[in-house]
Amino acid sequence: MRHPSSTTIAAMVLAAQTAASAAWSAPATSDEKREFQLQDTHTAKGAHGATASKIAPTKTEAAMRLFVVDKDKGPVKGVVIFLTGPDKKKHYTDPTDSEGYAEVLVPVGQTYDVTYLSLGRREIAATVPVADEPSQSVKLTLRYKRELAQQPFILAGVNFDTAKATIRPESFPHLDLVVEFMVHKKDARIEISGHTDNVGNAKANKTLSEKRAQACRNYVVSKGIDKKRLDAIGFGDERPVAPNDTDEGRQKNRRIEAKEL
């Protein structure tokens, strides 16, 4: 017998990452697709984390109850999840609690992409259909790659005028990903770092990289984020990610990175 008001999904997050794009998703493998199958359960309605649930399903909204776990270390605290419907509207959870639990209400009758909020990565962890029925509680268990989240992220698409710290307008949507992260993960602190190739004077390159990192920090602060939550630092050519003996390599080394502290 089907129980549409109590549904559970097991989903495995995709582990891939790319430094060439600031926002991307990849298709699931055949094994991962099997993980996303809906299963009947009686436990979704009463699911909660370290404290009692603060939401209840209604005629028009389903209660999404999410558990985030690391396969080796158990529940993952401090992860924000958002669900995106066909209208592109995002519905955000608060950060997961000590039980790895978070929750959010979403309109019924839509299919949602479930994504971890990050500084730039946008891998879709699961795609979840929510039936057009009242009083639904949907429970999801999501596997999490903790080591991936802790890596510095290259903000591809953040560009500057040549030899200056003036941010080009096409960079703003990429920096807005950092703003989004800081808005919804209110306790987070991040470091923005600037990097250059090894062409020219090393001291001048380090100064330029610091000014560029500071310009990015100023942009994020201009969107209402407390400046105390952001550090800006310049490394110049000290931390290359590619050889500096080709144009392609030098291009990769001229970059802005962000990481959570």
Helices and strands as residue ranges (DSSP letters): E 6-12, H 30-35, E 39-40, E 61-70, E 74-75, E 81-84, E 90-92, E 101-107, E 110-116, E 124-130, E 137-143, H 146-149, E 153-154, G 169-171, H 172-184, E 190-195, H 202-222, G 227-229, E 230-236, H 247-253, E 255-260
